[in-house]
Amino acid sequence: MQLKFKEFIKSCLILFSTSRLASTVQIVMLLSVILTYPLVFYVLVELTWPPMERRVKVVSLQKVAEYAFRVLLVLFTCKFQQVYRL
């Protein structure tokens, strides 16, 4: 079965992909993925951070260590995805 409107759809997609609206939508989607990806780790950090927090003796460094832990989790998963091409 062949699509009847194949050329029409193709021209619409090309037109949409070069428009300002399409670029704006792509940027918004990119930002939403980048900014919400760390939210996935909220529960994981809430469960795993308290035992690790006890190891950080200096109280003023506990927040810095927590943020470093969160960043390392995100970077680890990004690298894991690159290595295994998931």
C-alpha positions as CSV (number, residue, x, y, z in Angstrom):
1,M,0.0,0.0,0.0
2,Q,1.4,3.4,-1.0
3,L,0.6,6.6,0.8
4,K,-1.4,9.0,-1.4
5,F,-0.1,12.2,0.2
6,K,3.5,11.2,0.5
7,E,4.9,14.3,-1.3
8,F,2.6,16.7,0.4
9,I,3.5,15.4,3.8
10,K,7.2,15.5,2.9
11,S,7.0,19.1,1.8
12,C,5.1,20.0,5.0
13,L,7.7,18.4,7.2
14,I,10.5,20.2,5.4
15,L,8.7,23.5,5.7
16,F,8.0,22.9,9.4
17,S,11.5,21.9,10.2
18,T,13.0,25.1,8.9
19,S,10.5,27.4,10.5
20,R,11.1,29.6,13.6
21,L,8.3,27.8,15.4
22,A,10.0,24.4,14.9
23,S,13.3,25.8,16.2
24,T,11.5,27.2,19.2
25,V,9.8,23.9,19.9
26,Q,13.0,22.0,19.6
27,I,14.8,24.4,22.0
28,V,12.0,24.1,24.6
29,M,12.0,20.4,24.3
30,L,15.8,20.3,24.8
31,L,15.6,22.5,27.8
32,S,12.8,20.5,29.4
33,V,14.8,17.3,29.0
34,I,18.0,18.8,30.3
35,L,16.4,20.5,33.3
36,T,14.1,17.7,34.4
37,Y,16.6,14.8,34.0
38,P,18.1,15.3,37.5
39,L,14.6,15.0,39.0
40,V,14.7,11.3,38.2
41,F,17.3,11.0,41.0
42,Y,15.3,12.7,43.7
43,V,14.1,9.5,45.4
44,L,17.5,7.8,44.9
45,V,19.3,10.6,46.6
46,E,16.8,10.8,49.4
47,L,17.4,7.1,50.1
48,T,21.2,6.9,49.6
49,W,22.4,10.3,50.9
50,P,21.8,10.0,54.6
51,P,24.2,7.2,55.2
52,M,26.8,9.0,53.1
53,E,26.1,12.3,54.9
54,R,27.4,10.8,58.1
55,R,30.8,10.3,56.5
56,V,31.1,14.0,55.8
57,K,32.3,15.4,59.2
58,V,32.5,19.1,58.3
59,V,28.9,20.4,58.5
60,S,29.6,23.3,56.1
61,L,30.7,20.8,53.4
62,Q,27.6,18.6,53.6
63,K,25.6,20.6,51.1
64,V,28.5,20.8,48.7
65,A,29.0,17.0,49.0
66,E,25.4,16.4,48.4
67,Y,25.4,18.5,45.2
68,A,28.6,16.8,44.1
69,F,26.9,13.4,44.7
70,R,23.9,14.4,42.6
71,V,26.1,15.7,39.8
72,L,28.1,12.5,39.8
73,L,25.0,10.4,39.5
74,V,23.8,12.4,36.5
75,L,27.3,12.2,34.8
76,F,27.6,8.5,35.6
77,T,24.3,7.7,33.9
78,C,25.2,9.9,30.9
79,K,28.5,8.1,30.5
80,F,26.9,4.7,31.0
81,Q,24.4,5.6,28.2
82,Q,27.3,6.5,25.9
83,V,29.3,3.3,26.6
84,Y,26.4,0.9,26.2
85,R,24.4,2.9,23.6
86,L,21.1,2.6,25.4
